[in-house]
Amino acid sequence: FNYTASGRLAEKYFLNRGPTVQLIEKVEEEWIKKHIKINSSDSILDYACGLGRWSTKLHAKVKKIYAIDISPQLIHSLKNKNYANVRPIVGSDEIIAQYPCCFDKIIFAQGLEFYKNPKTLFKRLHSALSAKGEIYISTWTPELIQGIEGLNLKKSSVTTVRVSDNKKITIFCMLRSKKEVHTLLKTAGFKR
């Protein structure tokens, strides 16, 4: 696995985000506040953490957070925040195998769309959850972003205008329906 090339892809994504991502993040935050009970004793995996948005929001409320991302630059940014109970880790889903039955909560926000075949990832996430653990997955679906002005959806990419310079960019993005995500989760052993 080439962390440098994959890390550059993640960095490119974070440098080119626009108002659509900000809207989705707001919806995610409202949903999590309403539906997921965070406990002070929780160990959390913030997978594909990026800049550590969830680690930053939750570190004062939980026991420990493991924040994993493939981008060294993004992980370095999180490390610089010096949260005592956040362990930033550069790596891919292969690292998750080192943490069997370890996490009370897993947050995987806005990362699934960058996986061509997430079956192995989901199995690893499932094995990392504690017996009563919960997983939260947020992903772009065709239904969610269809009709947003300036977005051109294809089977495995999204073309949009980059906010910083008004250039059109195309980003690999495998959009899946809710039904497809549920099927993948069920195949990996998750139950509703």
Secondary structure, 3 states (H helix, E strand, C coil): CCHHHHHHHHHHHHHCCCHHHHHHHHHHHHHHHHHCCCCCCCEEEEECCCCCHHHHHHHHHCCEEEEEECCHHHHHHHHCCCCCCEEEEECCHHHHHHCCCCEEEEEEECCHHHCCCCHHHHHHHHHHEEEEEEEEEECCCHHHHCCCCCCEEECCEEEEECCCCCCEEEEECCCCCHHHHHHHHHHCCCCC
